[in-house]
Amino acid sequence: MITNYVNGRVFTADPDPENAWAEAFTLRDDVIAFVGDSAEVPEADDTVDLQGRLVLPGFTDAHTHLLMMGAALGQVHLTDARSLDEIQSRLREARDRDPDAAVLRGRGWLFDSVPGGAPTAAMIDAVVSDIPVYLDANDYHSCWVNRAALAELGITRDTPDPLGGEIARDADGEPTGMLYETAAVQFAWAHRDASTTDADRDEAAERAIDAYLATGVTGVVDMAFDEFGLAAFERARARRGGDLPIRVAAHWLIENTGDDAANVAQVARAAELADNPSSPWLRVVGIKLILDGVIDACTAAMRHPYAHGTNAAPIWPLEQLKPVVAAADAAGLQIAQHAIGDLASDIALDAIEHAIAVNGPRDRRHRIEHLEYAAPETAARLASLGVTASMQPVHSDPAIFANWAEMLGDERVERAFAWPEYEEAGALLAFSTDAPTAPHSSLANMYIAATRASALERAVPATHPQYALPLERAIGHATRDAAASVGDGEWRGRIAAGFAADFTVLDTDPFAVGAEALLDTRVVETIVAGRSRYAASVEPVEARRR
């Protein structure tokens, strides 16, 4: 089947500015066969008149959490609840709507929405005390619970803190209701996983797929894949006869057990899955390591203390990290390391240098996730090692920036989310959203990248506008470079001959009318492998077929 798309504004994401725009392209089944002028398209079985609409390569969300995102879409949304009263009001309303519920889950609350940035179980119990309540922080590195949840989890004053985590306690040693880092993982999220059914996970998977396609995303990179996620997406694939409507690459989560042999043993499962992919639509490509926490909760590992004088130790000290990274590198796996603080990114790069020394030279494309604050020399180190800077514009939204800045409280704030440094150093820069820690919308993500203004609260002024990127470059990092970040840059992420027919059609052209239009622009259609996977329910995309 040959289909021509003509009379459009086609942004190809070609790195050569001379080839960045076209007005037509041709599909031969699931591959792009021609890109150029409308008058030059070949004979075709079908023609779609785009009527001047903007076409972009399909976005790849290069860092997301699919099942968590799908589940979050069905939970109480708290990001824009900017006071304790509002948080409590939403919890009370959710309880009243579902009086038979056995548990209440919410997500996205911000530390500076709570008095003193110190949530307690009593604050939740004031409105919902009869059932367990679990509220994931906006960064998904902490979980706020009520007393019923503490009891359900079996957490008492005698429960020890897990490696790399903390159970917050009052002056008398009693748990207060906050679980930080691995305490959230090993208690709240482990209980969630154990109590979640396959039907729940299937529903979450479908919600995530549908939500992404509606925002022009054609590929995703899951950054905490496990047996539950693998099984859920295998079932999703089976329901469709073997493929998926979106391309999924995944990194297998490796947890620090404190035992080197047990840590390295986890890598074997990832290598087994990577060596034997069940489908090109669902691949395990590497491992994920969480080296530190987040700046908002003062759990990111920094070279220098936070404003109030404390600091955080890394979850993976270098000597424990080295054997895992070396083993994964030897197995040919891509290594993705969460490193938000500058000390954590130092450790991540030290571990990669160690792996190169141990395993010798070969083609590699490892990556560091987030890099919210990194030392000035970090970008050059990434570039010299061929390491991707995987960053999330939505995390720099000015509406949620105040607490981040307050926790550092010094000149470091002026180098927050410094994307141009990585471009200038020659490192590959891949954009993503880290959903559900931030909204999954690709267009809102591009708005923040191009303006450093807020997509959450439009009245909030831009922060660090000197770090904003031209829209062409921002979209290139979220399409072409995001695909390249998992080794797919030679066959998808651009509108180019020989590339996969993955693209999206928009109803507005922000290149023509300004980046602010991105917040109101709608995706009209999303095509993956030449097939329409999403079409807006109003004003059909087809425009005119002849």
C-alpha positions as CSV (number, residue, x, y, z in Angstrom):
1,M,0.0,0.0,0.0
2,I,1.5,3.4,-1.1
3,T,0.0,6.5,0.5
4,N,1.0,10.1,-0.3
5,Y,0.6,12.9,2.3
6,V,0.7,16.2,0.5
7,N,0.3,20.0,1.1
8,G,1.5,19.9,4.7
9,R,4.1,21.7,6.9
10,V,6.3,18.7,7.6
11,F,9.0,19.1,10.2
12,T,11.4,16.2,9.5
13,A,13.8,16.6,12.5
14,D,16.7,16.1,10.2
15,P,19.8,17.5,12.0
16,D,20.7,19.4,8.8
17,P,18.6,22.6,8.9
18,E,18.6,22.6,5.1
19,N,16.5,19.4,5.2
20,A,14.4,20.1,8.3
21,W,11.2,21.0,6.4
22,A,9.2,19.4,3.6
23,E,5.6,19.6,2.4
24,A,4.9,16.0,1.4
25,F,6.0,12.4,2.1
26,T,5.1,8.9,0.9
27,L,4.5,5.8,2.9
28,R,5.1,2.3,1.5
29,D,3.3,0.2,4.1
30,D,5.0,0.9,7.4
31,V,8.1,2.8,6.0
32,I,8.6,6.3,4.7
33,A,9.6,6.0,1.1
34,F,9.9,9.6,0.0
35,V,10.1,13.1,1.5
36,G,10.0,16.3,-0.5
37,D,7.6,18.6,-2.5
38,S,4.0,17.7,-3.2
39,A,4.6,18.0,-6.9
40,E,7.3,15.3,-6.7
41,V,5.4,12.5,-4.9
42,P,5.3,9.1,-6.7
43,E,2.1,7.4,-7.9
44,A,0.1,6.1,-5.0
45,D,-2.9,4.0,-4.0
46,D,-4.2,6.8,-1.8
47,T,-3.5,10.5,-1.1
48,V,-4.1,12.5,2.0
49,D,-4.4,16.3,1.6
50,L,-3.0,17.7,4.9
51,Q,-4.4,21.1,4.1
52,G,-1.4,22.9,5.6
53,R,-1.4,21.1,8.9
54,L,1.8,20.6,10.8
55,V,3.3,17.1,10.8
56,L,6.0,16.0,13.3
57,P,7.9,12.8,13.8
58,G,6.3,10.7,16.5
59,F,7.5,11.7,19.9
60,T,9.4,9.1,22.0
61,D,9.0,9.6,25.7
62,A,12.5,8.5,26.6
63,H,11.9,8.1,30.3
64,T,8.5,7.1,31.7
65,H,6.9,4.5,34.0
66,L,4.1,3.0,32.1
67,L,2.1,1.0,34.7
68,M,2.6,3.7,37.3
69,M,1.4,6.3,34.8
70,G,-1.7,4.3,33.9
71,A,-2.5,3.7,37.6
72,A,-1.9,7.4,38.4
73,L,-4.5,8.5,35.8
74,G,-7.1,6.8,37.9
75,Q,-6.0,8.2,41.3
76,V,-6.7,11.5,43.2
77,H,-4.7,14.2,41.5
78,L,-3.0,16.5,43.9
79,T,-0.3,18.4,42.0
80,D,-2.4,21.6,41.7
81,A,-3.7,21.3,45.3
82,R,-1.5,24.1,46.7
83,S,-2.6,24.0,50.3
84,L,-3.2,21.4,53.0
85,D,-6.9,22.4,53.0
86,E,-7.2,21.7,49.3
87,I,-5.4,18.3,49.6
88,Q,-7.7,17.4,52.5
89,S,-10.8,18.5,50.6
90,R,-9.9,16.3,47.6
91,L,-9.3,13.3,49.8
92,R,-12.6,13.8,51.6
93,E,-14.5,14.2,48.3
94,A,-12.8,11.0,46.9
95,R,-13.8,9.1,50.0
96,D,-17.4,10.3,49.8
97,R,-17.6,9.3,46.1
98,D,-16.6,5.7,46.9
99,P,-17.7,4.8,50.4
100,D,-17.1,1.1,49.8
101,A,-13.4,1.5,48.8
102,A,-10.9,-0.5,50.8
103,V,-8.0,1.9,50.1
104,L,-7.6,5.5,48.8
105,R,-4.6,6.4,46.6
106,G,-3.5,9.8,45.4
107,R,-0.5,11.2,43.6
108,G,1.4,14.3,42.7
109,W,1.4,16.3,45.9
110,L,4.2,18.9,46.4
111,F,6.2,19.4,49.5
112,D,5.6,23.2,49.6
113,S,1.9,22.6,49.6
114,V,2.2,21.1,53.1
115,P,3.0,23.3,56.2
116,G,6.7,23.2,56.8
117,G,7.1,20.7,54.0
118,A,6.5,18.0,56.6
119,P,3.4,15.9,55.9
120,T,2.1,13.7,58.8
121,A,-0.4,10.8,59.1
122,A,-2.5,13.0,61.3
123,M,-3.1,15.5,58.5
124,I,-4.7,12.7,56.4
125,D,-6.5,11.2,59.4
126,A,-8.2,14.5,59.9
127,V,-10.3,13.7,56.8
128,V,-9.9,10.0,56.1
129,S,-8.9,7.6,58.9
130,D,-11.1,4.5,58.4
131,I,-9.2,3.1,55.5
132,P,-5.5,3.1,54.4
133,V,-4.5,6.2,52.4
134,Y,-1.4,6.2,50.2
135,L,-0.3,9.5,48.6
136,D,2.7,9.4,46.2
137,A,4.7,12.6,46.0
138,N,5.0,14.4,42.8
139,D,8.6,13.0,42.3
140,Y,7.5,9.4,43.2
141,H,10.4,9.2,45.6
142,S,8.3,9.5,48.8
143,C,5.0,8.2,50.0
144,W,2.7,9.9,52.5
145,V,0.4,7.6,54.4
146,N,-2.1,7.7,57.3
147,R,-2.1,5.6,60.4
148,A,-4.3,2.9,58.9
149,A,-1.7,2.5,56.2
150,L,1.2,2.3,58.7
151,A,-0.7,-0.4,60.5
152,E,-1.4,-2.3,57.2
153,L,2.3,-2.1,56.4
154,G,3.3,-3.3,59.8
155,I,5.5,-0.2,60.4
156,T,6.1,0.6,64.1
157,R,8.8,2.4,66.1
158,D,10.8,-0.8,66.0
159,T,10.8,-1.1,62.2
160,P,14.4,-0.4,60.9
161,D,15.0,2.0,58.0
162,P,15.9,0.0,54.8
163,L,19.1,0.5,53.0
164,G,18.9,3.8,51.1
165,G,15.6,4.9,52.7
166,E,14.0,6.5,55.8
167,I,10.9,6.0,57.8
168,A,10.2,9.5,59.2
169,R,9.8,9.6,63.0
170,D,8.9,12.1,65.6
171,A,11.0,13.0,68.6
172,D,9.7,10.0,70.5
173,G,10.7,7.6,67.6
174,E,7.1,7.0,66.4
175,P,6.6,6.9,62.6
176,T,5.0,10.1,61.4
177,G,3.6,8.9,58.1
178,M,6.4,9.7,55.6
179,L,8.3,7.0,53.7
180,Y,11.3,8.3,51.8
181,E,13.1,6.6,48.9
182,T,13.6,2.8,49.4
183,A,11.2,2.9,52.4
184,A,8.5,3.9,50.0
185,V,9.6,1.1,47.5
186,Q,9.9,-1.7,50.0
187,F,6.8,-0.9,52.1
188,A,4.2,1.1,50.3
189,W,4.9,0.1,46.7
190,A,5.7,-3.5,47.5
191,H,2.3,-3.8,49.3
192,R,0.7,-2.0,46.3
193,D,2.2,-4.5,43.9
194,A,1.1,-7.5,46.0
195,S,-2.5,-6.2,46.3
196,T,-2.8,-5.2,42.6
197,T,-4.5,-7.7,40.3
198,D,-3.6,-8.5,36.8
199,A,-6.9,-7.0,35.7
200,D,-5.8,-3.7,37.4
201,R,-2.5,-3.8,35.6
202,D,-4.1,-4.5,32.3
203,E,-6.4,-1.5,32.8
204,A,-3.4,0.7,33.7
205,A,-1.4,-0.5,30.6
206,E,-4.3,0.3,28.3
207,R,-4.8,3.8,29.9
208,A,-1.1,4.6,29.5
209,I,-1.1,3.5,25.8
210,D,-4.3,5.5,25.0
211,A,-3.0,8.6,26.8
212,Y,0.3,8.6,25.0
213,L,-1.1,8.0,21.5
214,A,-3.5,11.0,22.1
215,T,-0.5,13.3,22.7
216,G,1.5,12.2,19.6
217,V,3.8,9.7,21.3
218,T,4.7,6.7,19.2
219,G,7.5,5.2,21.3
220,V,8.2,5.0,25.0
221,V,11.1,4.0,27.2
222,D,10.0,2.5,30.5
223,M,12.5,3.2,33.3
224,A,11.5,0.7,36.0
225,F,10.4,-2.4,34.2
226,D,9.8,-5.6,36.3
227,E,8.0,-8.9,36.0
228,F,4.6,-7.2,36.6
229,G,5.2,-4.7,33.8
230,L,6.5,-7.3,31.4
231,A,3.6,-9.6,31.9
232,A,1.0,-6.8,31.6
233,F,2.5,-5.6,28.3
234,E,2.8,-9.2,27.0
235,R,-0.9,-9.6,27.7
236,A,-1.6,-6.3,25.9
237,R,0.4,-7.5,22.9
238,A,-1.5,-10.9,22.9
239,R,-4.8,-9.1,22.9
240,R,-3.8,-7.5,19.7
241,G,-2.5,-10.5,17.9
242,G,1.2,-10.0,18.5
243,D,2.0,-6.3,18.2
244,L,1.3,-3.1,20.2
245,P,0.0,0.3,19.0
246,I,3.1,1.9,20.5
247,R,6.8,0.9,20.6
248,V,8.0,-0.1,24.1
249,A,11.7,-0.3,25.1
250,A,12.4,-1.0,28.7
251,H,15.1,-0.9,31.3
252,W,15.0,-3.5,34.0
253,L,15.1,-2.1,37.5
254,I,18.0,-3.3,39.7
255,E,17.7,-2.7,43.4
256,N,20.6,-2.4,45.8
257,T,20.3,-5.3,48.2
258,G,23.6,-4.5,49.9
259,D,25.1,-7.8,48.6
260,D,27.4,-7.6,45.6
261,A,26.6,-11.1,44.3
262,A,22.9,-10.6,44.7
263,N,23.1,-7.3,42.9
264,V,25.0,-8.7,39.9
265,A,22.6,-11.7,39.8
266,Q,19.8,-9.3,39.0
267,V,21.6,-8.3,35.8
268,A,21.3,-11.8,34.4
269,R,17.5,-11.6,34.1
270,A,17.8,-8.3,32.1
271,A,20.4,-9.9,29.9
272,E,18.2,-12.9,29.3
273,L,15.3,-10.8,28.2
274,A,17.4,-8.5,26.1
275,D,18.9,-11.4,24.3
276,N,15.5,-13.0,23.6
277,P,13.0,-10.3,22.8
278,S,9.5,-11.7,22.2
279,S,8.6,-8.9,19.8
280,P,10.2,-5.8,18.2
281,W,7.3,-3.9,19.8
282,L,8.3,-4.9,23.3
283,R,12.0,-5.0,24.1
284,V,14.2,-5.0,27.2
285,V,17.3,-3.0,26.2
286,G,19.1,-2.3,29.5
287,I,19.0,-1.8,33.3
288,K,18.0,1.0,35.5
289,L,19.9,2.0,38.7
290,I,18.6,4.7,41.1
291,L,21.7,6.3,42.5
292,D,20.0,9.0,44.6
293,G,16.8,10.7,45.5
294,V,15.4,14.1,44.7
295,I,16.3,17.7,45.6
296,D,12.7,18.6,46.7
297,A,13.0,16.0,49.6
298,C,16.8,16.7,50.1
299,T,17.5,13.0,49.2
300,A,19.5,13.7,46.1
301,A,23.3,13.2,46.7
302,M,25.1,16.5,46.4
303,R,28.7,17.5,46.6
304,H,27.8,20.2,49.1
305,P,25.0,20.3,51.7
306,Y,21.5,21.7,51.3
307,A,20.5,25.1,52.5
308,H,19.7,23.7,56.0
309,G,23.0,22.0,56.3
310,T,22.1,18.3,55.7
311,N,23.1,16.1,52.8
312,A,22.1,12.7,51.5
313,A,24.3,9.6,50.9
314,P,23.9,7.9,47.5
315,I,21.7,4.8,47.4
316,W,24.4,3.1,45.3
317,P,27.9,3.9,46.7
318,L,30.5,3.6,44.0
319,E,32.1,0.4,45.2
320,Q,28.8,-1.3,45.1
321,L,27.9,0.2,41.8
322,K,31.0,-0.7,39.9
323,P,30.4,-4.5,39.7
324,V,26.8,-4.1,38.6
325,V,27.7,-1.5,35.9
326,A,30.6,-3.6,34.7
327,A,28.5,-6.8,34.5
328,A,25.7,-5.0,32.6
329,D,28.2,-3.4,30.2
330,A,29.9,-6.7,29.5
331,A,26.5,-8.2,28.7
332,G,25.8,-5.5,26.1
333,L,23.0,-3.9,28.1
334,Q,22.4,-0.2,28.1
335,I,22.9,1.3,31.6
336,A,20.5,4.1,32.7
337,Q,21.4,5.7,36.0
338,H,19.1,8.0,37.9
339,A,21.3,10.9,39.1
340,I,19.7,14.1,40.2
341,G,22.5,15.5,42.4
342,D,26.0,16.4,41.2
343,L,27.6,13.9,43.5
344,A,25.4,11.2,42.1
345,S,26.3,12.1,38.5
346,D,30.0,12.0,39.4
347,I,29.5,8.4,40.8
348,A,27.5,7.4,37.7
349,L,30.3,8.5,35.3
350,D,33.0,7.0,37.5
351,A,31.2,3.6,37.3
352,I,31.0,3.9,33.5
353,E,34.7,4.7,33.2
354,H,35.4,1.7,35.3
355,A,33.3,-0.5,33.1
356,I,35.1,0.8,30.0
357,A,38.5,0.0,31.6
358,V,37.4,-3.5,32.6
359,N,35.6,-4.5,29.4
360,G,37.6,-2.6,26.8
361,P,36.5,-0.4,23.9
362,R,33.3,-1.0,21.9
363,D,30.3,1.0,20.8
364,R,28.2,2.0,23.8
365,R,25.3,4.3,24.5
366,H,24.8,4.5,28.2
367,R,22.8,7.3,29.8
368,I,22.2,9.4,32.9
369,E,18.7,10.3,33.9
370,H,17.5,13.7,35.1
371,L,20.8,15.7,35.8
372,E,18.7,18.4,37.5
373,Y,21.8,19.9,39.0
374,A,25.2,18.9,37.7
375,A,28.6,20.4,38.0
376,P,29.9,22.6,35.2
377,E,32.3,19.9,33.9
378,T,29.7,17.2,33.8
379,A,28.4,17.8,30.2
380,A,31.9,17.5,28.8
381,R,32.4,14.2,30.7
382,L,29.2,12.8,29.2
383,A,30.2,13.8,25.7
384,S,33.6,12.3,26.0
385,L,32.2,9.0,27.2
386,G,29.3,8.9,24.7
387,V,26.7,9.1,27.5
388,T,23.3,10.5,26.8
389,A,21.9,13.3,29.0
390,S,18.3,12.2,29.5
391,M,16.3,15.2,30.9
392,Q,12.8,16.2,31.5
393,P,11.7,19.8,30.7
394,V,8.4,19.3,32.7
395,H,10.5,19.0,35.9
396,S,11.6,22.6,35.5
397,D,8.1,24.0,35.4
398,P,8.3,27.3,37.3
399,A,5.0,26.5,39.1
400,I,6.8,23.7,41.0
401,F,10.3,25.2,41.2
402,A,10.2,27.2,44.4
403,N,10.7,24.3,46.8
404,W,13.6,22.9,44.6
405,A,15.3,26.3,44.7
406,E,14.7,26.7,48.5
407,M,16.3,23.4,49.3
408,L,19.6,24.4,47.5
409,G,19.4,28.0,48.5
410,D,22.6,29.3,46.8
411,E,24.2,29.9,43.4
412,R,23.5,26.3,42.4
413,V,19.9,27.4,41.7
414,E,21.1,29.4,38.7
415,R,22.3,26.3,36.9
416,A,19.1,24.3,37.2
417,F,18.2,22.1,34.3
418,A,20.9,23.6,32.1
419,W,20.1,21.9,28.8
420,P,22.2,24.1,26.5
421,E,25.4,23.0,28.3
422,Y,24.9,19.4,27.0
423,E,24.2,20.7,23.4
424,E,27.3,22.8,23.5
425,A,29.5,19.9,24.9
426,G,28.3,17.7,22.1
427,A,26.4,15.2,24.3
428,L,23.3,13.5,23.0
429,L,20.3,15.2,24.8
430,A,17.1,13.3,25.0
431,F,13.9,14.8,26.3
432,S,11.1,13.0,28.1
433,T,8.5,13.5,30.9
434,D,9.2,10.9,33.6
435,A,5.4,10.4,33.8
436,P,3.7,10.1,36.2
437,T,6.1,12.4,38.2
438,A,5.0,15.1,35.7
439,P,2.3,15.4,33.1
440,H,2.8,13.1,30.1
441,S,1.7,15.6,27.4
442,S,4.4,15.9,24.8
443,L,3.2,19.3,23.7
444,A,3.3,20.8,27.2
445,N,6.8,19.3,27.6
446,M,7.9,21.2,24.4
447,Y,6.3,24.4,25.6
448,I,8.4,24.4,28.8
449,A,11.5,23.4,26.8
450,A,11.0,26.3,24.4
451,T,10.0,29.0,26.9
452,R,11.0,27.9,30.5
453,A,7.5,29.1,31.4
454,S,4.8,27.1,33.2
455,A,2.5,24.7,31.6
456,L,0.8,24.1,35.0
457,E,0.0,27.7,35.9
458,R,0.2,30.0,32.9
459,A,0.4,33.2,35.0
460,V,3.7,32.0,36.6
461,P,6.6,33.8,34.9
462,A,9.5,31.9,33.2
463,T,12.4,30.7,35.3
464,H,15.9,30.8,33.7
465,P,14.7,31.8,30.2
466,Q,18.3,31.8,29.1
467,Y,18.1,28.0,29.1
468,A,15.1,27.8,26.8
469,L,15.7,26.2,23.4
470,P,14.4,27.1,19.9
471,L,11.4,24.9,19.2
472,E,13.1,23.1,16.4
473,R,15.9,21.9,18.7
474,A,13.5,21.0,21.5
475,I,11.4,18.8,19.3
476,G,14.5,17.2,17.8
477,H,15.6,16.2,21.3
478,A,12.1,14.7,22.0
479,T,11.8,12.8,18.6
480,R,15.1,12.1,16.8
481,D,17.4,12.1,19.9
482,A,14.9,10.4,22.1
483,A,14.8,7.5,19.7
484,A,18.6,7.5,19.3
485,S,18.9,7.3,23.1
486,V,17.9,3.6,23.0
487,G,19.8,2.9,19.8
488,D,16.9,3.4,17.3
489,G,18.2,6.5,15.7
490,E,19.0,4.9,12.4
491,W,15.4,3.8,11.7
492,R,12.9,6.0,13.6
493,G,12.5,9.4,15.1
494,R,12.6,11.4,11.9
495,I,10.5,11.8,8.8
496,A,13.0,10.5,6.3
497,A,13.2,7.9,3.6
498,G,13.8,4.4,5.0
499,F,12.5,5.4,8.5
500,A,9.5,3.9,10.3
501,A,6.2,5.6,9.4
502,D,5.7,7.0,12.9
503,F,4.3,10.6,12.9
504,T,1.7,12.9,14.4
505,V,-0.5,15.6,12.8
506,L,-1.4,18.7,14.8
507,D,-4.3,21.2,14.4
508,T,-2.1,24.2,15.0
509,D,1.4,25.2,13.9
510,P,3.3,26.6,16.9
511,F,6.3,27.3,14.6
512,A,4.1,29.8,12.8
513,V,2.0,31.3,15.7
514,G,4.4,30.9,18.6
515,A,5.3,28.3,21.2
516,E,2.5,29.5,23.6
517,A,0.1,27.8,21.2
518,L,1.4,24.4,22.2
519,L,-0.7,24.5,25.4
520,D,-3.9,24.6,23.3
521,T,-2.7,22.6,20.3
522,R,-4.4,19.3,19.7
523,V,-3.2,16.1,18.2
524,V,-5.4,15.3,15.3
525,E,-4.0,11.9,14.4
526,T,-1.1,9.6,15.4
527,I,0.3,7.1,13.0
528,V,2.5,4.2,14.1
529,A,4.1,1.9,11.6
530,G,1.9,3.4,8.9
531,R,-1.4,2.7,10.8
532,S,-3.7,5.2,12.4
533,R,-3.5,4.5,16.1
534,Y,-5.3,7.6,17.3
535,A,-7.7,10.0,15.6
536,A,-9.4,12.9,17.3
537,S,-13.1,12.5,17.8
538,V,-14.0,15.9,16.4
539,E,-13.1,17.4,13.0
540,P,-11.7,14.2,11.5
541,V,-8.1,14.3,10.3
542,E,-8.7,12.8,7.0
543,A,-9.2,16.2,5.5
544,R,-9.7,15.0,2.0
545,R,-8.9,11.7,0.5
546,R,-9.0,11.1,-3.3
